[in-house]
Amino acid sequence: MEDIGPDHQHIDFIYFADVAPGADPTPHGNGEGDAVGWYTLCELQALGATEEVLGWGRLALDRKSAASTGE
């Protein structure tokens, strides 16, 4: 949550996704934010992501890896 001013807060959403086979991997924003993109865990950490967000990122990558190896 981000404090904007007195009695005004924003809730930021973070989504973990993968590109469908054959799809355009270019991230497309909706004009609501300027940080739409694909990020590595190191890049997320450099951006100041919390340990909780990094943990969700690790889980998403672990599940993707397990799915690709058939585990």
C-alpha positions, 0 to 999 in steps of 0.5 A: 500500500502506498500513502499518497496523502491524508486519507488517500492510499493506493494499493499496488498489484503485482502479477506473475505471468508467462507468455503463451507460445507464439504470443507477443512478449512485449508488455503492454501497460494500460496507462495506469503505471509506468513499471509494466514489464518482465523482471528477474528476481534480481531486478525486482530486488533492485527495485526495492521489492519486499521479501514477500514479493520476492518469495512469490516470485521464487514460488512462481519460478519454481512452479514454472520450472517444475511444470517444464520438467514434468515434476 
